[in-house]
């Protein structure tokens, strides 16, 4: 899509969040699993719903004017290329 829509100055990007500790996630996940997830990240923390909107605002801003065709993973460093 980024290739097809770029000629119209339309940027196409995606946000791929990891496990977000929403209230619903907390209800179906054990505290031990949440602690394990947190300890498995490079930043030593879990994602919360408040951690996502800033990325969307950035991608919509002029600061990201030359970013297209990308997937931004927000997961506190849980999954990283080797």
C-alpha positions as CSV (number, residue, x, y, z in Angstrom):
1,X,0.0,0.0,0.0
2,X,2.8,2.4,0.8
3,X,4.2,2.0,-2.8
4,X,0.7,2.5,-4.4
5,X,-0.3,5.4,-2.2
6,X,3.0,7.2,-1.9
7,X,2.5,9.0,-5.2
8,X,-0.6,10.7,-3.5
9,X,1.5,11.7,-0.5
10,X,-0.3,9.2,1.7
11,X,1.9,7.4,4.2
12,X,1.1,3.9,5.3
13,X,2.5,2.5,8.5
14,X,1.3,0.2,11.2
15,X,1.7,-0.1,15.0
16,X,2.2,-3.6,16.4
17,X,1.9,-3.5,20.1
18,X,2.9,-6.4,22.3
19,X,0.8,-7.6,25.2
20,X,-0.9,-4.5,26.6
21,X,-1.9,-4.8,30.2
22,X,-5.4,-3.5,29.9
23,X,-8.0,-4.3,32.5
24,X,-9.3,-7.1,30.4
25,X,-5.8,-8.6,30.0
26,X,-5.2,-8.4,33.8
27,X,-8.5,-10.3,34.4
28,X,-7.4,-13.3,32.3
29,X,-3.7,-13.3,33.1
30,X,-2.0,-14.5,36.3
31,X,0.2,-12.1,38.3
32,X,3.0,-14.6,37.8
33,X,2.6,-14.5,34.0
34,X,2.5,-10.7,34.0
35,X,5.7,-10.6,36.1
36,X,7.4,-13.1,33.8
37,X,6.4,-11.0,30.8
38,X,7.8,-7.8,32.4
39,X,11.1,-9.6,33.3
40,X,11.4,-10.9,29.7
41,X,11.5,-7.4,28.2
42,X,14.7,-5.4,27.6
43,X,13.2,-2.4,29.5
44,X,12.0,-4.5,32.4
45,X,8.4,-3.3,32.2
46,X,5.1,-4.1,30.7
47,X,3.0,-2.1,28.2
48,X,0.0,-0.2,29.4
49,X,-2.7,1.3,27.2
50,X,-1.2,4.8,27.8
51,X,2.0,3.6,26.0
52,X,0.5,3.4,22.5
53,X,-1.1,6.8,21.6
54,X,2.1,8.7,21.4
55,X,3.4,6.5,18.6
56,X,0.2,7.1,16.6
57,X,0.5,10.8,17.1
58,X,4.1,10.7,16.0
59,X,3.3,8.8,12.9
60,X,0.6,11.3,12.0
61,X,2.9,14.2,12.6
62,X,5.2,16.0,10.2
63,X,8.1,14.6,12.2
64,X,7.3,11.3,10.5
65,X,6.9,12.9,7.0
66,X,9.4,10.5,5.4
67,X,8.3,7.3,7.2
68,X,6.2,5.0,5.2
69,X,5.8,1.3,4.7
70,X,7.0,0.6,8.3
71,X,5.7,-1.5,11.2
72,X,6.6,-0.1,14.6
73,X,6.7,-2.7,17.3
74,X,6.0,-1.4,20.8
75,X,6.8,-4.2,23.2
76,X,9.4,-2.8,25.6
77,X,12.0,-5.0,23.8
78,X,10.3,-8.3,24.2
79,X,10.8,-9.4,20.6
80,X,14.0,-8.1,19.0
81,X,15.9,-9.2,15.9
82,X,19.0,-11.2,16.8
